């Protein structure tokens, strides 16, 4: 069987440290309060500063933002759902905030795990790669007989605190992305086939991978035995899904190599409008969005589509990303439409949660952007000029 290649996936989002809200349905940065670089020679480090206490400060080294050594490394799957990367990175930060508060910790992109290390871990186990977390290739090509790829991606986030005038590593978050479906080819450039992975098997393999990764991390001198490690388990969405995956469980290891218990997150992402209203945890949200969509489409008929990704924790809506595709060309049309959408959003979309609305042309160009924080009623609106 052909061996799967490892590919460094490049996300459209350069950094989740300060812009995590773009993927986690959190606060949107809208006007005012520009971030300033805070330099402290006494403390011997630089940070990006904060636009809002909901965001971590990031670290600057030699005048440049410190990027992740292995960011975006994943097992290549044909037509990968890029929404998975967005949901994965931002969701990690959301879970991290509960353990490592933004007021007490400074964010650092992962610096412990190298690109080569993560690639080896994500590859299949073999004689040449004993560190592989995925099972060895058994040579089978039938979907229900082959050994699938279970572990799809691994990412590290570091959380720092000041100690003795310097920033020291005080916490690590590890995200582990698990496949529900494993896409493969029987021959190079051939048709794509799928091996389905049950939820039970996905969780079983995920826990085994988490235990192994924890033991390996404890052997790293930068981490040692007593640095808290938060392990977050992520369920990848299928390639044809209109939403990204979601985290289904997490565990905190304060020391040692054992994981005593897992906590279920009860997080779910859904697409609106829903073909089946029962799939939406709160049917009132589905009804509200349908009213917004109908009003918007009836007033401006030149629309290719109005959809949303809504995220829930249990039955509680956490936030919503709305995407509108238009066939407008003139600046006056786009401006008028953005103003109208703002009014309809205030009237029909759920209140008390962060919502952002992206208006794009049929060619994918962003024409306007609207956002509202959970504590606001009006929308910040920006129309992009054509020059």
N, C-alpha and C positions, 0 to 999 in steps of 0.2 A: 504494500500500500504506500502511496506517495506520502512523504512526510510533510506536514504542514509547515509553512514558513512563518517565521516571526517577523512582525512588521512594527515599526514605530509609527503609531497613529498620531497624526497631527490634528489637534482639536482647533476649532475656530476661536476658542477662548484662551487667550494668552496666559491669563493668570486667574485662578479662583481665589487667591488670597484676599484681594480687595473687591473683586467683582463677583463673589460667590452668589450674590442675590440673583444674578442673571439666570442661574440654573436651579437655585433652591427655592424659588418663589418667595424670597425674602425681600428686604427693603430695596427700593430703587434709589439710585443717586440722582437727584433732580434739582439742579441749579444750586448756586450758593455753596459756601463752605468748601472751597477747593482744598485738596490735600496738599500739605507742605512737607518737604523733607525735613526731618528733625535730626540734627547732627549733635552728637554729644562726645566731645573728645575725652571728657573725663571718664565716661563709661566705656569708651573704646568701640562703640558701634553706632550704626545709623539705622533709622527706621523710616518708613514711608509716611508716618503720621496717620491720622484717622479722619475720615470725613464723617464718621458716625460710630458710636460705641458698639454698634451691631457688627462692625467689621474689625478684623484683626489688623494690627500694624504688621507690615512685612519688613524683611531685612534687606538692607543695601550693603553690598560689599564692593569696595574699590569703585564707588560711584555707580554701580549697576545692580539691578535687582537680581537676587540670588535665585536661579531657576532650579527646578527639580532635576536631579541627575538621571532619573529614569522615567520622566513623565510621558504618559501616552503609550508605553510599551504594552502590547497585547498580542494575543494569538490572532493572526489574520483570519477573518471570516469573510467570505465573498459578500459584497454589498453591506458592509458593517453599518449598523444603525448608529449614526453619530450622536443621536440623542442619548445613547447609553453613556457616552463619555461625559456629556454635560450633566446628566443626572448623577452619575457616579461621583465626580469630583465635588460638586456642590453639596450633595447629600452627605458625604464624608465630613465636610466642614460643619454642617448643621448638627450632626451627632457629636462632633468634637466640642462644640460650644457648651454642651451640657457637662462635659468633664473638664474642659480647659477654657474657662470663661475669658472673653475678649478683654476684660478690664485687668486681668492678672497675667495673661500670657501674650507673647509675641509669636506670630506665625513665621515658620521657615519652611520653604519647599524642601521635600525629602532630600537629605544629603547622605544618609547612611547606606542605602541600597543603590548600587551602581546599575547602569543599563545592562551590562553583561550578566550581573547576578539575577536580575529580574527575568531576563530572557531565558536563562538556564532553568530557573524555577518554573517558568510557564511551559517549557518544552516537555516532551514526553520523557519519561524515565527510560534510560537505556544504558548500555555498557559504557558508552562515551559520555553520558550525562546522568550520573547517579542521583543528581539533585533535582531531577525533573519531578514536578508535582502531579503531572498528568500520567495516566497509565501507559505502559509500553504498547507499541503497535503490535497487535496480535495477527496481522496479515489478513484479517477478514474484511470483506467489502460490503457485506449485507448490513443494512441499517441496524438490525436488531442483534447482530453478532459481533460487530466490531467494537473495539474499545474507544469510546468517544473522548473528546476533550471536555473536561469538566471545568477546570479553572481557566478563565478567559483573560483576566487582568488583575494586576496587583499594583497598588499605589501607596506611597508613604507620605505622610504629612508630619512635620515636626512642630512642637510647641515649646517655646523657650521662656525662661524666667531669669531675671537679673539676680546674680549671686556673686558677691565679692567684686562688684564693679564690672562684671562681664555677664553676657547672656549665656546661660547653660541649658542644655537639653533637659526639659522637665516632663515631657510627655510625648508619646508617639501614637499616631493613628495609622492603622493599616487597613486599607480597603481591599476586599477580595471579591472579584466579580465572577459569578458562577453561571454557566450556561443552562438554559432550559432546552435549547436546541443546538446541536452541533452540526455545522454545515461542512460538507466534505465533497471531494471529487474522486472518482475511481481511477481517473487518468488525467494527466495534465491538460488543461484547457477543455476538459470534458464537461458534461452536465453536472449540476450541483445537486447533491442528495442531502437528506436530513436524518439525523438520529435524534429521536425525542428522548429527553431525560426526565424522569418522574421527579416530582417535588421531593419525595422522600429520599431518592438517590442523590439529588442535587444537595440536599442538606447534609446527608451523610458524608459525601465527598468533601463538602465545604468544611465541615468540622474537622475532618482528618487533615486537610490542608492547613487550616488555622492552627492546629496543634503543632504541626511541623514547622510552620513559619515562626510561631512564637518561640519555639526552642532555638531556632537558628538566630533570631534576633537577640535573644539573651546572651548569645556567644559573642555578639559585637561589642567591642570595648566601649564604643560611644554610648551604648544603651545599658549594658550591665544587667544585674539581677533585680534592681530596685526601681528602675524607671517605669512609671505606669504606661501600659500599652493598651490602647483601645482597638479592638478588632471588629470591623464592620463587614457584614456579609450582604452582598448585592446580587439580586436576581436580574440577569440580563434580559432585556426585551428582545423578542424575535426581530429579525431584519426588516420585516414588513410592518412592524408596529409603528403607529403614529405617535407614540409616547416612548420615553426612555424607561429603563428598568427602575427598580426601587430597592432600597435596603430592607431586608426582612428580619435581621437579628444582629445583635452586637454583644460583646463581652469585654469586660475590663479586667486586665491582669495587672495587679499592683506590684507583684513580684513573683519570681519563680516561673515555671514552665507549664503549669497546669491551668486549665480553664474550668472553674468550678460550676459555672452556670451561664446560660444564654438568656438574653432578654429579647422578646419579640417586639418589633417596632410598630406593626400594624399600619404600615405606610402603603398607600396605593395611588397610582396615577391612572387617570381615565381620560378618554377623548370625548369632547363635546362638539357637536350634538351626538348623543348616544343612540345607537340603533336599538338598544334595549335599555330602557330607563332603570330597570332593576339592577343593572350593573353599576349604577351610580350610587354611592353610599347615601347621599341625600337627594331625593328626587326634586326637591324645591330648587336646588342649584341647577339641575338640568332644565327645569321649566323656565327659570329666570334667564338662562343663557339662550334658550330657544326664542324667547320674547325679544331679547337683544338682537339676535341674529335676524329674525324676521323683520323687525323695524329697520335695521340697517340695510338689509337687502331691498326692502320695498322703497325706501327713500332714494337709494343710489343703486340702480339695477345693474350697473357695469361692474359687478363683483364676480370674481371667479370662485370665491369660497370664504367662509367664515368658520373657523374651528378654534378649539381651545384645548389646552392640556391643564387639567385640574389635579391638584394633589391633596390627598386626604390622609389624616391620621385617625383611624377608626371611622367615625361618621362625620368628623369635623373637617371642614374645608380649611386647608392651610394657605392656599393661594392659587392663582390662575394665570397662565400665559395664553393670550388670545392672538391669533394670527389671521389677518385679513389680506386677501390678495385682490388687487384692483386692476382695472384696465384704464386708469386715468393717465393722462399725459401732461395736462397743464397745471401750473402751480396753483392757480385759483381753484381748480377742482379739488386738488389734494388738500389745500388749506381748508376749504369749506367742508370737505368730508371729515377731516380730522376733528374739526370743531363739533360737527354733528355727532361723531362717534363718542366724543367726550360726554356730550349730553345724554346720549342713550346709555352709556356705561354707568353714569351716575344714577340713572333712573332704574335700570333693569339688573345690572350685575350685582352679585352679593356684596354686602358691606362688611367692614370689619376685618378684611383680609387683604394682603398685597395683591395687586393685579397689574400686569403690564400688557400693553396692546401694541403689536407691531403691524404696520400697514406697509405692504410690499407691492411693487408692480408685478406684472405678469412675467417680467424677465428676472425677478428675484431681487431687484434693487429696493432697498428700504426707503420709503417715501416719507414716513412719519412714525413717531414713537410716542406712546402715552404711558404714564405710570402713576400709580397711587399707592401710598403706604397704607398699612393696616389701620392707622389712626387718622387717616385723612378722608375727606369726602370728595374733594376736587382732584382732577387729574393734571399732572404736569404734562404739557404737550410740546413736542418739538417737530417742526416740519423741515425736512432736509431740502436745501436749495439745490438747484441744478447746476450751480457754478462753483 
